[in-house]
Amino acid sequence: MTELKKLVASSVDCSHFSTDPDTVAIRSIDYAPVVDGNPLDWGVSGRALCGEPAGAQRAHNLNWLDTVGDMKKLQTKAKAAQLADFEDDGKLKATASLLLVGDGIAVETNDPSARFGLYQQQFLYLNCTPGFAAPTGYRLERSQVEGCVLTNYQPEHPVVGGR
């Protein structure tokens, strides 16, 4: 987990960092993690939280760091959650974190600037939106789950130039 924290330090503010299970399980009105419930059921082998979970003030800058033992399981469950959220009104909740994956690691964040930095570090967003297509110049790779792609393109927060 220490290595993952170091890896994402330029993109994700981890000045407040915790691996305490109760702290990592936090969610707030403004921040909803992708992984819901027991992380092991999602294929996540280690989990940490960067950000301030709350206390005297509202939570802010919450991002979850995951080491992943079973990426296919994580992507399968994330797809189901994303499609369930999408079915409500045809879009994802603004407070929903997006799952950005790397090789055996993942970051859950709803911060566009953190995602931009993570894209520069070769993380890719798991997008399971039906009919999704990325414009020319953006990365688009197969995910481990049918019906999803890995990309650095988000229609609501496009990165100019794609890369």
Beta strands, then each sheet from edge to edge (+ up, - down):
strand 1: 17-18
strand 2: 44-52
strand 3: 60-68
strand 4: 98-101
strand 5: 105-109
strand 6: 124-127
strand 7: 140-142
strand 8: 149-151
sheet 1: 1+ 2- 3+ 5- 4+ 6- 8+ 7-
end
